[in-house]
Amino acid sequence: MRAEAAVESREADGNAGTEGNAGTEGGTEGNHGTKRNHGAEGNPGPGRDSGPGRSRRFPRFTRSTARPEGGGRAAPGDAPAPVRQWPLLSVLGGTAVGLILVAFGVSRVGTLLIGLSLLAGAVLRWALPSVGMLAVRSRFTDMVTYGVLGFLISLLALMSLPDPWLEIPWLEKIIRFAVR
């Protein structure tokens, strides 16, 4: 019953008898030239991954993706869309205000605001169980990405010339040695 449903769904999608970039009806595999024991409907023969429509190869086209950890709604489903995505909107709002400040000539404060917004995104990703579309990859990857970018942009804002708010003497020695 399941095998028939799988074949019918593949026929409806327009790729009957093949899965991903599996081979042709003769049993040859796509690019590698190896043979495989195909069953009656183009399915692999007996083995670990045997079953209707199963292939050990990754599909050529991904039809769906897994939701990242914390990728659920940050507010109940009956709330309006902006309320459900408040973590992302707060980070984007802080970044937008920072970009507007940079455009109006207050570059140090604007750049610092952009960096602090990304650091706030890292903290939100760590603290909240569900952050909506602020979740892009795994929790660890998002936290590291937001945190490192936010830290570096904030450091850039604090060290920008003229009259830097933060001076790191050993960094100046490294740059002079490298630029010689």
Protein Blocks (a to p, Z undefined) as FASTA:
>chain_A
ZZmmmmmmmmmnopghiahjaccfnopafklopacdddfkopacedfkgcehiafbdcfb
dfbdcddehiacfbdfkbcfklmmmmmmmmmmmmmmmmmmmmnopamlmmmmmmmmmmmm
mmmmmmpmbgcjmlmbdfklmmmmmmmmmmmmmmmmmmpcehifbdcfklmmmmmmmmZZ
